[in-house]
Amino acid sequence: MGAENHTAISQFLLLGLSKDPDLQPILCGLFLSMYLVTVLGNLLILLAVSSDSHLRTPMYFFLSNMSFVDICITSTTIPKMLVNIHSQSNGISYTECLSQVNFYCVPMTGILFSYSQVVSTLVRMSSIERKYKAFSTCGSHLCMVSLFYGTELGVYLSSSVTHSSQSSSISSVMYTVVTPMLIPSSTA
């Protein structure tokens, strides 16, 4: 009988943006401020939609759903990134990774459901002017969703072709930190 390897993997190693210890506090402060802006902006949208009965339409349901999704996505990824940057650690446990993936598979379903509700409402509208106004409002959100899932898809597709960890890391920051921060501003 041959020898068998029974080593259990308890964590994954994550690539960081920089290994320069002098840059770590700057990155931590930058990502913390972006996280706080994201959560605050999206909470304000949720508060506005829930407190005003005139905003209980499919479009505002869509906006509040997107805001909730952004809070979930950023709250499952950015705090762990901040801890890793602060502690100069690059590991994530198997359980933490599964939890992030779980909170990451759900948003797409919610987004597709929301878009179906918006399209359904647009089809029922009789005024071309109101349809145009509603569509122009949805356009900025559609751009943000496209940016989010487009960069995410680009990272995964390019990782099989190139092995540039720096460009993958920067693209990952785009869809996990920057895009969710921009979505509340696109609702204004």
Secondary structure, 3 states (H helix, E strand, C coil): CCCCCCCCCCEEECCCCCCCCCCHHHHHHHHHHHHHHHHHHHHHHHHHHHHCHHHCCHHHHHHHHHHHHHHHHHHHHHHHHHHHHHHCCCEEEHHHHHHHHHHHHHHHHHHHHHHHHHHHHHHHCCCHHHHHHHHHHHHHHHHHHHHHHHHHHHHHHHHHHCCCHHHHHHHHHHHHHHHHHHHHHHCC
